Amino acid sequence: MIPIHELLSRIRWDPQFSASRFVVGYWDRVAGRVLYADLREISWDADNPALFNLLDEKRVAHSIPFHRVREVWRDGGLIWQRHPAGDIPA
């Protein structure tokens, strides 16, 4: 399996690959579940290359470390998953 930082880098920098719609599922410790964000709404942290930033539905900013990414979807199909279904860490 490709490491998440390599996949996100390809999405970010490969114009042909990134022409698709990508959704990232990340583990939210407060919600206790995987939340989803459209990659078009994510900004990359210039100070820390292992983070991305997003605004939630209440417009609250969050910095998400790459190790909390659990899934990546491309045009509605799952292309990357860190843990098998049902094996979400506590």
C-alpha angles and dihedrals in degrees: 000000000000114000113253094241090057093048093048090047091053091049090049099046108025106083095195094049094042093054086089126083112260129194122190121208113205133181112252110200094198094050091039092223145073114284124195132226131182108241090228088067095052124095123201119240107240092196097049119031091196093066139066127195131223142167117235125220089276090053092249113148119237132184110213120197115221092240089068093059107109104170142017121199125196118197090337097312125108108243102165134026129175098198129026116254111285093021098098113149120240 
